[in-house]
Amino acid sequence: MKEVWVFNGAEGRFPSAVFLELGGAEEWIKNNGLSGVLTKYPVGISVYDWAVKNGHFCIKSEKEKFSVFIQKFSSAAQEHFHFESGSSE
């Protein structure tokens, strides 16, 4: 499955960058002293469907099948890194 790395800056409403390689993303974040979260996303499938398909999320109620739930869905099972002033340590 193809994947990309998406960076969401602290207090940002939308992603500020998308990378094919983790190393390029980390370098850009470090060089610019950025704070935020870098997350790996699958391409061609929603995070909701990916999480269900891979057993990371089990639908427990009908509410969890509604658009209002799906459109806000994120998964802690996605590989991700937190950065503060360009550092993830």
Phi and psi in degrees as GROMACS dihedral restraints (atoms count N, CA, C in turn):
[ dihedral_restraints ]
;  ai    aj    ak    al  type     phi  dphi    fc
    3     4     5     6     1   -74.6    20    10
    4     5     6     7     1   142.4    20    10
    6     7     8     9     1  -137.4    20    10
    7     8     9    10     1   155.7    20    10
    9    10    11    12     1  -132.1    20    10
   10    11    12    13     1   161.2    20    10
   12    13    14    15     1  -106.7    20    10
   13    14    15    16     1   125.9    20    10
   15    16    17    18     1  -115.9    20    10
   16    17    18    19     1   129.2    20    10
   18    19    20    21     1  -104.6    20    10
   19    20    21    22     1   125.4    20    10
   21    22    23    24     1  -112.2    20    10
   22    23    24    25     1   113.3    20    10
   24    25    26    27     1   -71.3    20    10
   25    26    27    28     1   151.7    20    10
   27    28    29    30     1   -54.1    20    10
   28    29    30    31     1   131.9    20    10
   30    31    32    33     1    67.4    20    10
   31    32    33    34     1     6.7    20    10
   33    34    35    36     1   -83.3    20    10
   34    35    36    37     1   149.0    20    10
   36    37    38    39     1   -92.2    20    10
   37    38    39    40     1   -28.0    20    10
   39    40    41    42     1  -127.8    20    10
   40    41    42    43     1   157.5    20    10
   42    43    44    45     1   -59.4    20    10
   43    44    45    46     1   148.1    20    10
   45    46    47    48     1  -107.5    20    10
   46    47    48    49     1    -9.0    20    10
   48    49    50    51     1  -164.1    20    10
   49    50    51    52     1   151.3    20    10
   51    52    53    54     1  -132.7    20    10
   52    53    54    55     1   132.4    20    10
   54    55    56    57     1  -128.6    20    10
   55    56    57    58     1   149.1    20    10
   57    58    59    60     1   -83.0    20    10
   58    59    60    61     1   -28.2    20    10
   60    61    62    63     1  -120.4    20    10
   61    62    63    64     1   137.9    20    10
   63    64    65    66     1   -59.6    20    10
   64    65    66    67     1   -43.3    20    10
   66    67    68    69     1   -59.3    20    10
   67    68    69    70     1   -42.4    20    10
   69    70    71    72     1   -64.3    20    10
   70    71    72    73     1   -38.6    20    10
   72    73    74    75     1   -65.4    20    10
   73    74    75    76     1   -47.1    20    10
   75    76    77    78     1   -61.9    20    10
   76    77    78    79     1   -40.6    20    10
   78    79    80    81     1   -63.6    20    10
   79    80    81    82     1   -45.4    20    10
   81    82    83    84     1   -61.6    20    10
   82    83    84    85     1   -43.6    20    10
   84    85    86    87     1   -63.4    20    10
   85    86    87    88     1   -47.1    20    10
   87    88    89    90     1   -62.4    20    10
   88    89    90    91     1   -48.3    20    10
   90    91    92    93     1   -62.5    20    10
   91    92    93    94     1   -26.0    20    10
   93    94    95    96     1  -103.9    20    10
   94    95    96    97     1     2.3    20    10
   96    97    98    99     1    59.0    20    10
   97    98    99   100     1    42.8    20    10
   99   100   101   102     1   -87.7    20    10
  100   101   102   103     1   154.4    20    10
  102   103   104   105     1  -119.6    20    10
  103   104   105   106     1   139.1    20    10
  105   106   107   108     1   155.4    20    10
  106   107   108   109     1  -159.0    20    10
  108   109   110   111     1  -125.7    20    10
  109   110   111   112     1   132.6    20    10
  111   112   113   114     1  -107.0    20    10
  112   113   114   115     1   121.0    20    10
  114   115   116   117     1  -127.8    20    10
  115   116   117   118     1   138.9    20    10
  117   118   119   120     1   -84.4    20    10
  118   119   120   121     1   126.5    20    10
  120   121   122   123     1  -117.9    20    10
  121   122   123   124     1   139.6    20    10
  123   124   125   126     1   -74.5    20    10
  124   125   126   127     1   149.5    20    10
  126   127   128   129     1  -103.3    20    10
  127   128   129   130     1   134.9    20    10
  129   130   131   132     1    88.6    20    10
  130   131   132   133     1     5.1    20    10
  132   133   134   135     1  -150.3    20    10
  133   134   135   136     1   142.7    20    10
  135   136   137   138     1   -70.7    20    10
  136   137   138   139     1   156.8    20    10
  138   139   140   141     1   -62.3    20    10
  139   140   141   142     1   -37.9    20    10
  141   142   143   144     1   -58.4    20    10
  142   143   144   145     1   -53.7    20    10
  144   145   146   147     1   -64.6    20    10
  145   146   147   148     1   -38.7    20    10
  147   148   149   150     1   -61.0    20    10
  148   149   150   151     1   -45.5    20    10
  150   151   152   153     1   -65.4    20    10
  151   152   153   154     1   -41.4    20    10
  153   154   155   156     1   -65.3    20    10
  154   155   156   157     1   -49.1    20    10
  156   157   158   159     1   -59.0    20    10
  157   158   159   160     1   -37.2    20    10
  159   160   161   162     1   -95.2    20    10
  160   161   162   163     1     8.1    20    10
  162   163   164   165     1    75.5    20    10
  163   164   165   166     1    17.4    20    10
  165   166   167   168     1   -86.9    20    10
  166   167   168   169     1   -15.7    20    10
  168   169   170   171     1  -145.0    20    10
  169   170   171   172     1   128.8    20    10
  171   172   173   174     1  -111.3    20    10
  172   173   174   175     1   125.2    20    10
  174   175   176   177     1   -68.9    20    10
  175   176   177   178     1   121.9    20    10
  177   178   179   180     1  -106.9    20    10
  178   179   180   181     1   -18.3    20    10
  180   181   182   183     1  -148.6    20    10
  181   182   183   184     1   162.8    20    10
  183   184   185   186     1   -61.3    20    10
  184   185   186   187     1   -32.7    20    10
  186   187   188   189     1   -57.4    20    10
  187   188   189   190     1   -31.8    20    10
  189   190   191   192     1   -78.0    20    10
  190   191   192   193     1     3.2    20    10
  192   193   194   195     1  -106.7    20    10
  193   194   195   196     1    -5.0    20    10
  195   196   197   198     1   -81.5    20    10
  196   197   198   199     1   152.2    20    10
  198   199   200   201     1   -57.7    20    10
  199   200   201   202     1   -38.7    20    10
  201   202   203   204     1   -61.7    20    10
  202   203   204   205     1   -30.4    20    10
  204   205   206   207     1   -79.2    20    10
  205   206   207   208     1   -49.5    20    10
  207   208   209   210     1   -61.4    20    10
  208   209   210   211     1   -39.3    20    10
  210   211   212   213     1   -69.9    20    10
  211   212   213   214     1   -15.2    20    10
  213   214   215   216     1  -109.6    20    10
  214   215   216   217     1     3.3    20    10
  216   217   218   219     1   -69.5    20    10
  217   218   219   220     1   137.3    20    10
  219   220   221   222     1  -141.5    20    10
  220   221   222   223     1   162.4    20    10
  222   223   224   225     1  -130.7    20    10
  223   224   225   226     1   128.9    20    10
  225   226   227   228     1   -68.2    20    10
  226   227   228   229     1   -12.7    20    10
  228   229   230   231     1   -74.9    20    10
  229   230   231   232     1   -16.1    20    10
  231   232   233   234     1   -68.7    20    10
  232   233   234   235     1   137.2    20    10
  234   235   236   237     1   -63.6    20    10
  235   236   237   238     1   132.0    20    10
  237   238   239   240     1  -155.3    20    10
  238   239   240   241     1   157.8    20    10
  240   241   242   243     1  -134.4    20    10
  241   242   243   244     1   139.2    20    10
  243   244   245   246     1   -97.1    20    10
  244   245   246   247     1   136.2    20    10
  246   247   248   249     1  -121.8    20    10
  247   248   249   250     1   143.8    20    10
  249   250   251   252     1  -133.2    20    10
  250   251   252   253     1   117.4    20    10
  252   253   254   255     1    50.8    20    10
  253   254   255   256     1    41.6    20    10
  255   256   257   258     1    87.3    20    10
  256   257   258   259     1    -3.5    20    10
  258   259   260   261     1  -117.1    20    10
  259   260   261   262     1   140.4    20    10
  261   262   263   264     1  -101.2    20    10
  262   263   264   265     1     7.3    20    10
